[in-house]
Amino acid sequence: MKIYTLQAKQNLPISLEEAWEFLSNPKNLKVITPDYMGFKTLSGDDRPMFSGQIIQYIVTPVMGIPMKWVTEITHVQDKKYFVDEQRFGPYSLWHHKHFLKEIPGGVEMEDIVDYKVPMGILGQMVHPFVVKPKLKEIFDFRRQKLIELFGEFKG
């Protein structure tokens, strides 16, 4: 069983409060997801984030095939971190930690995603050519979108 890890860090020239307000609001996930993914929240984004929250989405990650994705917010520490875990969706495992830390001139945002692709050895074979580049593309899009929304960190 192969578990992969994706890590991403980004500094933003905004306050910790502003970063937390934006990133911990489930409705904003659509804003930082590429349009071609057809991201749509079905339920669970009607309240501020809390531990135990179930959020259901439709997403079109590959070949235009819509797929239901259900995540649970398993941990929340106000203005520090939250964790979402896939309960149903395209991965065999998806555990996404979001950390925020105040730094001079802004905030550091760090994501650590541990994930496992389905389909055993076949999934592992296509991972470097399909899954890994797709995740990188999604996180690169998010990085650019956050710069558009909040400006570039000059720190």
MOZI-V771041 format. One record per residue. RES is the residue in one small letter. SS is DSSP state (hx for helix, st for strand, lp for the rest). BURIAL is # if it has 16 or more other ideal C-beta (glycine too) atoms within 10 Angstrom, else .. Layout:
res->RES ss->SS burial->BURIAL
res->RES ss->SS burial->BURIAL
This chain:
res->m ss->lp burial->.
res->k ss->lp burial->.
res->i ss->lp burial->.
res->y ss->st burial->#
res->t ss->st burial->.
res->l ss->st burial->#
res->q ss->st burial->.
res->a ss->st burial->.
res->k ss->st burial->.
res->q ss->st burial->#
res->n ss->st burial->#
res->l ss->st burial->#
res->p ss->lp burial->.
res->i ss->lp burial->#
res->s ss->lp burial->.
res->l ss->hx burial->#
res->e ss->hx burial->.
res->e ss->hx burial->.
res->a ss->hx burial->#
res->w ss->hx burial->#
res->e ss->hx burial->.
res->f ss->hx burial->#
res->l ss->hx burial->#
res->s ss->lp burial->#
res->n ss->lp burial->.
res->p ss->hx burial->#
res->k ss->hx burial->.
res->n ss->hx burial->.
res->l ss->hx burial->#
res->k ss->lp burial->.
res->v ss->lp burial->.
res->i ss->lp burial->#
res->t ss->lp burial->#
res->p ss->lp burial->.
res->d ss->hx burial->.
res->y ss->hx burial->.
res->m ss->hx burial->#
res->g ss->lp burial->#
res->f ss->lp burial->#
res->k ss->st burial->.
res->t ss->st burial->#
res->l ss->st burial->.
res->s ss->st burial->.
res->g ss->lp burial->#
res->d ss->lp burial->#
res->d ss->lp burial->.
res->r ss->lp burial->.
res->p ss->lp burial->.
res->m ss->lp burial->#
res->f ss->lp burial->.
res->s ss->lp burial->.
res->g ss->lp burial->.
res->q ss->st burial->#
res->i ss->st burial->.
res->i ss->st burial->#
res->q ss->st burial->#
res->y ss->st burial->#
res->i ss->st burial->.
res->v ss->st burial->#
res->t ss->lp burial->.
res->p ss->lp burial->#
res->v ss->lp burial->.
res->m ss->lp burial->.
res->g ss->lp burial->.
res->i ss->lp burial->.
res->p ss->lp burial->.
res->m ss->st burial->.
res->k ss->st burial->.
res->w ss->st burial->#
res->v ss->st burial->#
res->t ss->st burial->#
res->e ss->st burial->#
res->i ss->st burial->#
res->t ss->st burial->#
res->h ss->st burial->.
res->v ss->st burial->#
res->q ss->st burial->.
res->d ss->lp burial->.
res->k ss->lp burial->#
res->k ss->lp burial->.
res->y ss->st burial->#
res->f ss->st burial->#
res->v ss->st burial->#
res->d ss->st burial->#
res->e ss->st burial->#
res->q ss->st burial->#
res->r ss->st burial->.
res->f ss->st burial->.
res->g ss->lp burial->#
res->p ss->lp burial->#
res->y ss->st burial->#
res->s ss->st burial->.
res->l ss->st burial->.
res->w ss->st burial->#
res->h ss->st burial->#
res->h ss->st burial->#
res->k ss->st burial->#
res->h ss->st burial->#
res->f ss->st burial->.
res->l ss->st burial->#
res->k ss->st burial->.
res->e ss->st burial->.
res->i ss->st burial->.
res->p ss->lp burial->.
res->g ss->lp burial->.
res->g ss->st burial->#
res->v ss->st burial->#
res->e ss->st burial->#
res->m ss->st burial->#
res->e ss->st burial->.
res->d ss->st burial->#
res->i ss->st burial->#
res->v ss->st burial->#
res->d ss->st burial->#
res->y ss->st burial->#
res->k ss->st burial->#
res->v ss->st burial->#
res->p ss->lp burial->.
res->m ss->lp burial->.
res->g ss->hx burial->.
res->i ss->hx burial->.
res->l ss->hx burial->.
res->g ss->hx burial->#
res->q ss->hx burial->.
res->m ss->hx burial->.
res->v ss->hx burial->.
res->h ss->hx burial->#
res->p ss->hx burial->.
res->f ss->hx burial->.
res->v ss->hx burial->.
res->v ss->hx burial->#
res->k ss->hx burial->.
res->p ss->hx burial->.
res->k ss->hx burial->.
res->l ss->hx burial->#
res->k ss->hx burial->.
res->e ss->hx burial->.
res->i ss->hx burial->#
res->f ss->hx burial->#
res->d ss->hx burial->.
res->f ss->hx burial->#
res->r ss->hx burial->#
res->r ss->hx burial->#
res->q ss->hx burial->.
res->k ss->hx burial->.
res->l ss->hx burial->#
res->i ss->hx burial->.
res->e ss->hx burial->.
res->l ss->hx burial->.
res->f ss->hx burial->#
res->g ss->lp burial->.
res->e ss->lp burial->.
res->f ss->lp burial->#
res->k ss->lp burial->.
res->g ss->lp burial->.
